Amino acid sequence: MQANLKFARPLAVALGLFALSGTAYAADVVSEEPPAPAPIAELPVASWAGPYAGLNVGYGFSGHTKEKD
């Protein structure tokens, strides 16, 4: 009977330590969070507060003549 307890007790202790070691590894698990959404770039407000020089030249042509009814 003593021979059976000689191996049973260390085996039970080893199995108990092995069973409890799983929770120690579970504490080190890192859950990755999704990346933060990219910030929305604010568009600059159009400003007409500067000097402006423009030229508008145009000419209209067509092969049709204006006829009265």
mmCIF file of the N, C-alpha and C atoms, coordinates in Angstrom:
data_MODEL
# 
_entry.id   MODEL 
# 
loop_
_atom_site.group_PDB 
_atom_site.id 
_atom_site.type_symbol 
_atom_site.label_atom_id 
_atom_site.label_alt_id 
_atom_site.label_comp_id 
_atom_site.label_asym_id 
_atom_site.label_entity_id 
_atom_site.label_seq_id 
_atom_site.pdbx_PDB_ins_code 
_atom_site.Cartn_x 
_atom_site.Cartn_y 
_atom_site.Cartn_z 
_atom_site.occupancy 
_atom_site.B_iso_or_equiv 
_atom_site.pdbx_formal_charge 
_atom_site.auth_seq_id 
_atom_site.auth_comp_id 
_atom_site.auth_asym_id 
_atom_site.auth_atom_id 
_atom_site.pdbx_PDB_model_num 
ATOM 1   N N  . MET A 1 1  ? 0.825   -1.195 0.000   1.00 0.00 ? 1  MET A N  1 
ATOM 2   C CA . MET A 1 1  ? 0.000   0.000  0.000   1.00 0.00 ? 1  MET A CA 1 
ATOM 3   C C  . MET A 1 1  ? 0.867   1.257  0.000   1.00 0.00 ? 1  MET A C  1 
ATOM 4   N N  . GLN A 1 2  ? 1.986   1.209  0.703   1.00 0.00 ? 2  GLN A N  1 
ATOM 5   C CA . GLN A 1 2  ? 2.889   2.350  0.758   1.00 0.00 ? 2  GLN A CA 1 
ATOM 6   C C  . GLN A 1 2  ? 3.487   2.638  -0.611  1.00 0.00 ? 2  GLN A C  1 
ATOM 7   N N  . ALA A 1 3  ? 3.718   1.638  -1.400  1.00 0.00 ? 3  ALA A N  1 
ATOM 8   C CA . ALA A 1 3  ? 4.310   1.817  -2.725  1.00 0.00 ? 3  ALA A CA 1 
ATOM 9   C C  . ALA A 1 3  ? 3.346   2.565  -3.637  1.00 0.00 ? 3  ALA A C  1 
ATOM 10  N N  . ASN A 1 4  ? 2.056   2.315  -3.494  1.00 0.00 ? 4  ASN A N  1 
ATOM 11  C CA . ASN A 1 4  ? 1.062   3.006  -4.321  1.00 0.00 ? 4  ASN A CA 1 
ATOM 12  C C  . ASN A 1 4  ? 0.992   4.490  -3.968  1.00 0.00 ? 4  ASN A C  1 
ATOM 13  N N  . LEU A 1 5  ? 1.066   4.839  -2.706  1.00 0.00 ? 5  LEU A N  1 
ATOM 14  C CA . LEU A 1 5  ? 1.013   6.232  -2.284  1.00 0.00 ? 5  LEU A CA 1 
ATOM 15  C C  . LEU A 1 5  ? 2.304   6.972  -2.619  1.00 0.00 ? 5  LEU A C  1 
ATOM 16  N N  . LYS A 1 6  ? 3.386   6.231  -2.759  1.00 0.00 ? 6  LYS A N  1 
ATOM 17  C CA . LYS A 1 6  ? 4.673   6.848  -3.057  1.00 0.00 ? 6  LYS A CA 1 
ATOM 18  C C  . LYS A 1 6  ? 4.627   7.569  -4.412  1.00 0.00 ? 6  LYS A C  1 
ATOM 19  N N  . PHE A 1 7  ? 3.901   7.012  -5.382  1.00 0.00 ? 7  PHE A N  1 
ATOM 20  C CA . PHE A 1 7  ? 3.800   7.629  -6.706  1.00 0.00 ? 7  PHE A CA 1 
ATOM 21  C C  . PHE A 1 7  ? 2.509   8.418  -6.898  1.00 0.00 ? 7  PHE A C  1 
ATOM 22  N N  . ALA A 1 8  ? 1.497   8.089  -6.125  1.00 0.00 ? 8  ALA A N  1 
ATOM 23  C CA . ALA A 1 8  ? 0.194   8.727  -6.308  1.00 0.00 ? 8  ALA A CA 1 
ATOM 24  C C  . ALA A 1 8  ? 0.205   10.174 -5.817  1.00 0.00 ? 8  ALA A C  1 
ATOM 25  N N  . ARG A 1 9  ? 0.824   10.419 -4.694  1.00 0.00 ? 9  ARG A N  1 
ATOM 26  C CA . ARG A 1 9  ? 0.816   11.771 -4.140  1.00 0.00 ? 9  ARG A CA 1 
ATOM 27  C C  . ARG A 1 9  ? 1.582   12.761 -5.042  1.00 0.00 ? 9  ARG A C  1 
ATOM 28  N N  . PRO A 1 10 ? 2.801   12.484 -5.486  1.00 0.00 ? 10 PRO A N  1 
ATOM 29  C CA . PRO A 1 10 ? 3.474   13.421 -6.396  1.00 0.00 ? 10 PRO A CA 1 
ATOM 30  C C  . PRO A 1 10 ? 2.733   13.572 -7.727  1.00 0.00 ? 10 PRO A C  1 
ATOM 31  N N  . LEU A 1 11 ? 2.122   12.492 -8.172  1.00 0.00 ? 11 LEU A N  1 
ATOM 32  C CA . LEU A 1 11 ? 1.353   12.570 -9.414  1.00 0.00 ? 11 LEU A CA 1 
ATOM 33  C C  . LEU A 1 11 ? 0.137   13.478 -9.239  1.00 0.00 ? 11 LEU A C  1 
ATOM 34  N N  . ALA A 1 12 ? -0.536  13.386 -8.109  1.00 0.00 ? 12 ALA A N  1 
ATOM 35  C CA . ALA A 1 12 ? -1.691  14.243 -7.846  1.00 0.00 ? 12 ALA A CA 1 
ATOM 36  C C  . ALA A 1 12 ? -1.265  15.704 -7.730  1.00 0.00 ? 12 ALA A C  1 
ATOM 37  N N  . VAL A 1 13 ? -0.139  15.959 -7.096  1.00 0.00 ? 13 VAL A N  1 
ATOM 38  C CA . VAL A 1 13 ? 0.361   17.328 -6.968  1.00 0.00 ? 13 VAL A CA 1 
ATOM 39  C C  . VAL A 1 13 ? 0.736   17.879 -8.339  1.00 0.00 ? 13 VAL A C  1 
ATOM 40  N N  . ALA A 1 14 ? 1.397   17.071 -9.161  1.00 0.00 ? 14 ALA A N  1 
ATOM 41  C CA . ALA A 1 14 ? 1.791   17.513 -10.499 1.00 0.00 ? 14 ALA A CA 1 
ATOM 42  C C  . ALA A 1 14 ? 0.565   17.797 -11.357 1.00 0.00 ? 14 ALA A C  1 
ATOM 43  N N  . LEU A 1 15 ? -0.443  16.949 -11.287 1.00 0.00 ? 15 LEU A N  1 
ATOM 44  C CA . LEU A 1 15 ? -1.668  17.182 -12.056 1.00 0.00 ? 15 LEU A CA 1 
ATOM 45  C C  . LEU A 1 15 ? -2.404  18.426 -11.567 1.00 0.00 ? 15 LEU A C  1 
ATOM 46  N N  . GLY A 1 16 ? -2.401  18.646 -10.266 1.00 0.00 ? 16 GLY A N  1 
ATOM 47  C CA . GLY A 1 16 ? -3.045  19.845 -9.726  1.00 0.00 ? 16 GLY A CA 1 
ATOM 48  C C  . GLY A 1 16 ? -2.342  21.118 -10.174 1.00 0.00 ? 16 GLY A C  1 
ATOM 49  N N  . LEU A 1 17 ? -1.011  21.108 -10.145 1.00 0.00 ? 17 LEU A N  1 
ATOM 50  C CA . LEU A 1 17 ? -0.261  22.278 -10.604 1.00 0.00 ? 17 LEU A CA 1 
ATOM 51  C C  . LEU A 1 17 ? -0.456  22.504 -12.097 1.00 0.00 ? 17 LEU A C  1 
ATOM 52  N N  . PHE A 1 18 ? -0.513  21.417 -12.848 1.00 0.00 ? 18 PHE A N  1 
ATOM 53  C CA . PHE A 1 18 ? -0.735  21.535 -14.287 1.00 0.00 ? 18 PHE A CA 1 
ATOM 54  C C  . PHE A 1 18 ? -2.122  22.119 -14.574 1.00 0.00 ? 18 PHE A C  1 
ATOM 55  N N  . ALA A 1 19 ? -3.120  21.699 -13.810 1.00 0.00 ? 19 ALA A N  1 
ATOM 56  C CA . ALA A 1 19 ? -4.484  22.202 -14.017 1.00 0.00 ? 19 ALA A CA 1 
ATOM 57  C C  . ALA A 1 19 ? -4.586  23.681 -13.657 1.00 0.00 ? 19 ALA A C  1 
ATOM 58  N N  . LEU A 1 20 ? -3.882  24.117 -12.632 1.00 0.00 ? 20 LEU A N  1 
ATOM 59  C CA . LEU A 1 20 ? -3.945  25.514 -12.215 1.00 0.00 ? 20 LEU A CA 1 
ATOM 60  C C  . LEU A 1 20 ? -3.067  26.426 -13.068 1.00 0.00 ? 20 LEU A C  1 
ATOM 61  N N  . SER A 1 21 ? -2.108  25.873 -13.782 1.00 0.00 ? 21 SER A N  1 
ATOM 62  C CA . SER A 1 21 ? -1.227  26.717 -14.592 1.00 0.00 ? 21 SER A CA 1 
ATOM 63  C C  . SER A 1 21 ? -1.936  27.262 -15.829 1.00 0.00 ? 21 SER A C  1 
ATOM 64  N N  . GLY A 1 22 ? -3.026  26.683 -16.227 1.00 0.00 ? 22 GLY A N  1 
ATOM 65  C CA . GLY A 1 22 ? -3.771  27.187 -17.383 1.00 0.00 ? 22 GLY A CA 1 
ATOM 66  C C  . GLY A 1 22 ? -4.334  28.575 -17.146 1.00 0.00 ? 22 GLY A C  1 
ATOM 67  N N  . THR A 1 23 ? -4.732  28.877 -15.943 1.00 0.00 ? 23 THR A N  1 
ATOM 68  C CA . THR A 1 23 ? -5.279  30.202 -15.662 1.00 0.00 ? 23 THR A CA 1 
ATOM 69  C C  . THR A 1 23 ? -4.190  31.262 -15.676 1.00 0.00 ? 23 THR A C  1 
ATOM 70  N N  . ALA A 1 24 ? -2.958  30.889 -15.354 1.00 0.00 ? 24 ALA A N  1 
ATOM 71  C CA . ALA A 1 24 ? -1.869  31.858 -15.392 1.00 0.00 ? 24 ALA A CA 1 
ATOM 72  C C  . ALA A 1 24 ? -1.579  32.275 -16.831 1.00 0.00 ? 24 ALA A C  1 
ATOM 73  N N  . TYR A 1 25 ? -1.650  31.361 -17.758 1.00 0.00 ? 25 TYR A N  1 
ATOM 74  C CA . TYR A 1 25 ? -1.435  31.707 -19.158 1.00 0.00 ? 25 TYR A CA 1 
ATOM 75  C C  . TYR A 1 25 ? -2.611  32.496 -19.717 1.00 0.00 ? 25 TYR A C  1 
ATOM 76  N N  . ALA A 1 26 ? -3.789  32.245 -19.218 1.00 0.00 ? 26 ALA A N  1 
ATOM 77  C CA . ALA A 1 26 ? -4.964  32.960 -19.719 1.00 0.00 ? 26 ALA A CA 1 
ATOM 78  C C  . ALA A 1 26 ? -4.906  34.439 -19.353 1.00 0.00 ? 26 ALA A C  1 
ATOM 79  N N  . ALA A 1 27 ? -4.204  34.786 -18.293 1.00 0.00 ? 27 ALA A N  1 
ATOM 80  C CA . ALA A 1 27 ? -4.111  36.191 -17.900 1.00 0.00 ? 27 ALA A CA 1 
ATOM 81  C C  . ALA A 1 27 ? -3.245  36.984 -18.868 1.00 0.00 ? 27 ALA A C  1 
ATOM 82  N N  . ASP A 1 28 ? -2.374  36.312 -19.607 1.00 0.00 ? 28 ASP A N  1 
ATOM 83  C CA . ASP A 1 28 ? -1.477  37.000 -20.530 1.00 0.00 ? 28 ASP A CA 1 
ATOM 84  C C  . ASP A 1 28 ? -2.064  37.180 -21.918 1.00 0.00 ? 28 ASP A C  1 
ATOM 85  N N  . VAL A 1 29 ? -3.269  36.718 -22.136 1.00 0.00 ? 29 VAL A N  1 
ATOM 86  C CA . VAL A 1 29 ? -3.884  36.849 -23.454 1.00 0.00 ? 29 VAL A CA 1 
ATOM 87  C C  . VAL A 1 29 ? -4.203  38.318 -23.701 1.00 0.00 ? 29 VAL A C  1 
ATOM 88  N N  . VAL A 1 30 ? -3.786  38.815 -24.847 1.00 0.00 ? 30 VAL A N  1 
ATOM 89  C CA . VAL A 1 30 ? -4.016  40.212 -25.201 1.00 0.00 ? 30 VAL A CA 1 
ATOM 90  C C  . VAL A 1 30 ? -5.060  40.249 -26.303 1.00 0.00 ? 30 VAL A C  1 
ATOM 91  N N  . SER A 1 31 ? -6.123  40.962 -26.057 1.00 0.00 ? 31 SER A N  1 
ATOM 92  C CA . SER A 1 31 ? -7.134  41.113 -27.105 1.00 0.00 ? 31 SER A CA 1 
ATOM 93  C C  . SER A 1 31 ? -6.831  42.393 -27.869 1.00 0.00 ? 31 SER A C  1 
ATOM 94  N N  . GLU A 1 32 ? -6.735  42.257 -29.184 1.00 0.00 ? 32 GLU A N  1 
ATOM 95  C CA . GLU A 1 32 ? -6.412  43.419 -30.011 1.00 0.00 ? 32 GLU A CA 1 
ATOM 96  C C  . GLU A 1 32 ? -7.671  44.232 -30.274 1.00 0.00 ? 32 GLU A C  1 
ATOM 97  N N  . GLU A 1 33 ? -7.570  45.515 -30.031 1.00 0.00 ? 33 GLU A N  1 
ATOM 98  C CA . GLU A 1 33 ? -8.693  46.400 -30.294 1.00 0.00 ? 33 GLU A CA 1 
ATOM 99  C C  . GLU A 1 33 ? -8.624  46.856 -31.738 1.00 0.00 ? 33 GLU A C  1 
ATOM 100 N N  . PRO A 1 34 ? -9.768  47.072 -32.356 1.00 0.00 ? 34 PRO A N  1 
ATOM 101 C CA . PRO A 1 34 ? -9.722  47.571 -33.738 1.00 0.00 ? 34 PRO A CA 1 
ATOM 102 C C  . PRO A 1 34 ? -9.116  48.969 -33.762 1.00 0.00 ? 34 PRO A C  1 
ATOM 103 N N  . PRO A 1 35 ? -8.443  49.303 -34.846 1.00 0.00 ? 35 PRO A N  1 
ATOM 104 C CA . PRO A 1 35 ? -7.827  50.634 -34.907 1.00 0.00 ? 35 PRO A CA 1 
ATOM 105 C C  . PRO A 1 35 ? -8.885  51.731 -34.882 1.00 0.00 ? 35 PRO A C  1 
ATOM 106 N N  . ALA A 1 36 ? -8.498  52.852 -34.332 1.00 0.00 ? 36 ALA A N  1 
ATOM 107 C CA . ALA A 1 36 ? -9.420  53.988 -34.263 1.00 0.00 ? 36 ALA A CA 1 
ATOM 108 C C  . ALA A 1 36 ? -9.721  54.481 -35.677 1.00 0.00 ? 36 ALA A C  1 
ATOM 109 N N  . PRO A 1 37 ? -10.940 54.939 -35.915 1.00 0.00 ? 37 PRO A N  1 
ATOM 110 C CA . PRO A 1 37 ? -11.250 55.441 -37.256 1.00 0.00 ? 37 PRO A CA 1 
ATOM 111 C C  . PRO A 1 37 ? -10.398 56.656 -37.594 1.00 0.00 ? 37 PRO A C  1 
ATOM 112 N N  . ALA A 1 38 ? -10.096 56.778 -38.862 1.00 0.00 ? 38 ALA A N  1 
ATOM 113 C CA . ALA A 1 38 ? -9.267  57.894 -39.317 1.00 0.00 ? 38 ALA A CA 1 
ATOM 114 C C  . ALA A 1 38 ? -10.015 59.208 -39.101 1.00 0.00 ? 38 ALA A C  1 
ATOM 115 N N  . PRO A 1 39 ? -9.315  60.238 -38.670 1.00 0.00 ? 39 PRO A N  1 
ATOM 116 C CA . PRO A 1 39 ? -9.995  61.523 -38.465 1.00 0.00 ? 39 PRO A CA 1 
ATOM 117 C C  . PRO A 1 39 ? -10.475 62.095 -39.797 1.00 0.00 ? 39 PRO A C  1 
ATOM 118 N N  . ILE A 1 40 ? -11.599 62.751 -39.747 1.00 0.00 ? 40 ILE A N  1 
ATOM 119 C CA . ILE A 1 40 ? -12.175 63.354 -40.948 1.00 0.00 ? 40 ILE A CA 1 
ATOM 120 C C  . ILE A 1 40 ? -11.489 64.695 -41.186 1.00 0.00 ? 40 ILE A C  1 
ATOM 121 N N  . ALA A 1 41 ? -10.927 64.834 -42.360 1.00 0.00 ? 41 ALA A N  1 
ATOM 122 C CA . ALA A 1 41 ? -10.231 66.082 -42.690 1.00 0.00 ? 41 ALA A CA 1 
ATOM 123 C C  . ALA A 1 41 ? -11.260 67.176 -42.967 1.00 0.00 ? 41 ALA A C  1 
ATOM 124 N N  . GLU A 1 42 ? -11.098 68.293 -42.298 1.00 0.00 ? 42 GLU A N  1 
ATOM 125 C CA . GLU A 1 42 ? -12.011 69.407 -42.515 1.00 0.00 ? 42 GLU A CA 1 
ATOM 126 C C  . GLU A 1 42 ? -11.567 70.171 -43.751 1.00 0.00 ? 42 GLU A C  1 
ATOM 127 N N  . LEU A 1 43 ? -12.492 70.396 -44.655 1.00 0.00 ? 43 LEU A N  1 
ATOM 128 C CA . LEU A 1 43 ? -12.179 71.124 -45.871 1.00 0.00 ? 43 LEU A CA 1 
ATOM 129 C C  . LEU A 1 43 ? -12.114 72.616 -45.575 1.00 0.00 ? 43 LEU A C  1 
ATOM 130 N N  . PRO A 1 44 ? -11.174 73.317 -46.182 1.00 0.00 ? 44 PRO A N  1 
ATOM 131 C CA . PRO A 1 44 ? -11.097 74.760 -45.944 1.00 0.00 ? 44 PRO A CA 1 
ATOM 132 C C  . PRO A 1 44 ? -12.300 75.466 -46.566 1.00 0.00 ? 44 PRO A C  1 
ATOM 133 N N  . VAL A 1 45 ? -12.740 76.482 -45.901 1.00 0.00 ? 45 VAL A N  1 
ATOM 134 C CA . VAL A 1 45 ? -13.863 77.266 -46.393 1.00 0.00 ? 45 VAL A CA 1 
ATOM 135 C C  . VAL A 1 45 ? -13.356 78.159 -47.521 1.00 0.00 ? 45 VAL A C  1 
ATOM 136 N N  . ALA A 1 46 ? -14.081 78.178 -48.646 1.00 0.00 ? 46 ALA A N  1 
ATOM 137 C CA . ALA A 1 46 ? -13.670 79.002 -49.778 1.00 0.00 ? 46 ALA A CA 1 
ATOM 138 C C  . ALA A 1 46 ? -13.730 80.471 -49.382 1.00 0.00 ? 46 ALA A C  1 
ATOM 139 N N  . SER A 1 47 ? -12.689 81.189 -49.707 1.00 0.00 ? 47 SER A N  1 
ATOM 140 C CA . SER A 1 47 ? -12.624 82.598 -49.371 1.00 0.00 ? 47 SER A CA 1 
ATOM 141 C C  . SER A 1 47 ? -12.373 83.399 -50.643 1.00 0.00 ? 47 SER A C  1 
ATOM 142 N N  . TRP A 1 48 ? -13.199 84.403 -50.891 1.00 0.00 ? 48 TRP A N  1 
ATOM 143 C CA . TRP A 1 48 ? -13.051 85.282 -52.048 1.00 0.00 ? 48 TRP A CA 1 
ATOM 144 C C  . TRP A 1 48 ? -12.483 86.624 -51.599 1.00 0.00 ? 48 TRP A C  1 
ATOM 145 N N  . ALA A 1 49 ? -11.725 86.634 -50.530 1.00 0.00 ? 49 ALA A N  1 
ATOM 146 C CA . ALA A 1 49 ? -11.251 87.882 -49.951 1.00 0.00 ? 49 ALA A CA 1 
ATOM 147 C C  . ALA A 1 49 ? -9.943  88.375 -50.561 1.00 0.00 ? 49 ALA A C  1 
ATOM 148 N N  . GLY A 1 50 ? -9.494  87.816 -51.669 1.00 0.00 ? 50 GLY A N  1 
ATOM 149 C CA . GLY A 1 50 ? -8.240  88.259 -52.261 1.00 0.00 ? 50 GLY A CA 1 
ATOM 150 C C  . GLY A 1 50 ? -8.481  89.011 -53.561 1.00 0.00 ? 50 GLY A C  1 
ATOM 151 N N  . PRO A 1 51 ? -7.426  89.528 -54.160 1.00 0.00 ? 51 PRO A N  1 
ATOM 152 C CA . PRO A 1 51 ? -7.578  90.232 -55.443 1.00 0.00 ? 51 PRO A CA 1 
ATOM 153 C C  . PRO A 1 51 ? -7.969  89.248 -56.545 1.00 0.00 ? 51 PRO A C  1 
ATOM 154 N N  . TYR A 1 52 ? -8.710  89.749 -57.504 1.00 0.00 ? 52 TYR A N  1 
ATOM 155 C CA . TYR A 1 52 ? -9.175  88.909 -58.598 1.00 0.00 ? 52 TYR A CA 1 
ATOM 156 C C  . TYR A 1 52 ? -9.111  89.707 -59.887 1.00 0.00 ? 52 TYR A C  1 
ATOM 157 N N  . ALA A 1 53 ? -8.523  89.150 -60.903 1.00 0.00 ? 53 ALA A N  1 
ATOM 158 C CA . ALA A 1 53 ? -8.505  89.782 -62.223 1.00 0.00 ? 53 ALA A CA 1 
ATOM 159 C C  . ALA A 1 53 ? -8.984  88.738 -63.217 1.00 0.00 ? 53 ALA A C  1 
ATOM 160 N N  . GLY A 1 54 ? -9.965  89.096 -63.998 1.00 0.00 ? 54 GLY A N  1 
ATOM 161 C CA . GLY A 1 54 ? -10.491 88.141 -64.951 1.00 0.00 ? 54 GLY A CA 1 
ATOM 162 C C  . GLY A 1 54 ? -10.819 88.802 -66.268 1.00 0.00 ? 54 GLY A C  1 
ATOM 163 N N  . LEU A 1 55 ? -10.896 88.012 -67.314 1.00 0.00 ? 55 LEU A N  1 
ATOM 164 C CA . LEU A 1 55 ? -11.196 88.521 -68.642 1.00 0.00 ? 55 LEU A CA 1 
ATOM 165 C C  . LEU A 1 55 ? -12.206 87.574 -69.256 1.00 0.00 ? 55 LEU A C  1 
ATOM 166 N N  . ASN A 1 56 ? -13.262 88.128 -69.792 1.00 0.00 ? 56 ASN A N  1 
ATOM 167 C CA . ASN A 1 56 ? -14.291 87.309 -70.398 1.00 0.00 ? 56 ASN A CA 1 
ATOM 168 C C  . ASN A 1 56 ? -14.514 87.807 -71.813 1.00 0.00 ? 56 ASN A C  1 
ATOM 169 N N  . VAL A 1 57 ? -14.132 87.017 -72.772 1.00 0.00 ? 57 VAL A N  1 
ATOM 170 C CA . VAL A 1 57 ? -14.294 87.372 -74.179 1.00 0.00 ? 57 VAL A CA 1 
ATOM 171 C C  . VAL A 1 57 ? -15.000 86.206 -74.845 1.00 0.00 ? 57 VAL A C  1 
ATOM 172 N N  . GLY A 1 58 ? -16.001 86.515 -75.630 1.00 0.00 ? 58 GLY A N  1 
ATOM 173 C CA . GLY A 1 58 ? -16.697 85.441 -76.314 1.00 0.00 ? 58 GLY A CA 1 
ATOM 174 C C  . GLY A 1 58 ? -17.314 85.906 -77.615 1.00 0.00 ? 58 GLY A C  1 
ATOM 175 N N  . TYR A 1 59 ? -17.579 84.970 -78.486 1.00 0.00 ? 59 TYR A N  1 
ATOM 176 C CA . TYR A 1 59 ? -18.205 85.281 -79.764 1.00 0.00 ? 59 TYR A CA 1 
ATOM 177 C C  . TYR A 1 59 ? -19.030 84.072 -80.140 1.00 0.00 ? 59 TYR A C  1 
ATOM 178 N N  . GLY A 1 60 ? -20.240 84.322 -80.592 1.00 0.00 ? 60 GLY A N  1 
ATOM 179 C CA . GLY A 1 60 ? -21.101 83.241 -81.019 1.00 0.00 ? 60 GLY A CA 1 
ATOM 180 C C  . GLY A 1 60 ? -21.273 83.245 -82.522 1.00 0.00 ? 60 GLY A C  1 
ATOM 181 N N  . PHE A 1 61 ? -21.234 82.082 -83.138 1.00 0.00 ? 61 PHE A N  1 
ATOM 182 C CA . PHE A 1 61 ? -21.434 82.015 -84.585 1.00 0.00 ? 61 PHE A CA 1 
ATOM 183 C C  . PHE A 1 61 ? -22.208 80.755 -84.925 1.00 0.00 ? 61 PHE A C  1 
ATOM 184 N N  . SER A 1 62 ? -22.921 80.835 -86.027 1.00 0.00 ? 62 SER A N  1 
ATOM 185 C CA . SER A 1 62 ? -23.712 79.714 -86.496 1.00 0.00 ? 62 SER A CA 1 
ATOM 186 C C  . SER A 1 62 ? -24.002 79.923 -87.976 1.00 0.00 ? 62 SER A C  1 
ATOM 187 N N  . GLY A 1 63 ? -24.330 78.889 -88.660 1.00 0.00 ? 63 GLY A N  1 
ATOM 188 C CA . GLY A 1 63 ? -24.647 78.992 -90.075 1.00 0.00 ? 63 GLY A CA 1 
ATOM 189 C C  . GLY A 1 63 ? -26.101 79.358 -90.321 1.00 0.00 ? 63 GLY A C  1 
ATOM 190 N N  . HIS A 1 64 ? -26.889 79.475 -89.290 1.00 0.00 ? 64 HIS A N  1 
ATOM 191 C CA . HIS A 1 64 ? -28.315 79.780 -89.444 1.00 0.00 ? 64 HIS A CA 1 
ATOM 192 C C  . HIS A 1 64 ? -28.523 81.290 -89.450 1.00 0.00 ? 64 HIS A C  1 
ATOM 193 N N  . THR A 1 65 ? -29.505 81.697 -90.212 1.00 0.00 ? 65 THR A N  1 
ATOM 194 C CA . THR A 1 65 ? -29.897 83.109 -90.227 1.00 0.00 ? 65 THR A CA 1 
ATOM 195 C C  . THR A 1 65 ? -31.222 83.255 -89.528 1.00 0.00 ? 65 THR A C  1 
ATOM 196 N N  . LYS A 1 66 ? -31.435 84.408 -88.965 1.00 0.00 ? 66 LYS A N  1 
ATOM 197 C CA . LYS A 1 66 ? -32.677 84.653 -88.258 1.00 0.00 ? 66 LYS A CA 1 
ATOM 198 C C  . LYS A 1 66 ? -33.739 85.075 -89.268 1.00 0.00 ? 66 LYS A C  1 
ATOM 199 N N  . GLU A 1 67 ? -34.804 84.313 -89.338 1.00 0.00 ? 67 GLU A N  1 
ATOM 200 C CA . GLU A 1 67 ? -35.891 84.625 -90.261 1.00 0.00 ? 67 GLU A CA 1 
ATOM 201 C C  . GLU A 1 67 ? -37.157 84.856 -89.466 1.00 0.00 ? 67 GLU A C  1 
ATOM 202 N N  . LYS A 1 68 ? -37.934 85.830 -89.898 1.00 0.00 ? 68 LYS A N  1 
ATOM 203 C CA . LYS A 1 68 ? -39.210 86.095 -89.257 1.00 0.00 ? 68 LYS A CA 1 
ATOM 204 C C  . LYS A 1 68 ? -40.275 85.263 -89.947 1.00 0.00 ? 68 LYS A C  1 
ATOM 205 N N  . ASP A 1 69 ? -41.280 84.876 -89.214 1.00 0.00 ? 69 ASP A N  1 
ATOM 206 C CA . ASP A 1 69 ? -42.398 84.118 -89.783 1.00 0.00 ? 69 ASP A CA 1 
ATOM 207 C C  . ASP A 1 69 ? -43.360 84.993 -90.495 1.00 0.00 ? 69 ASP A C  1 
# 
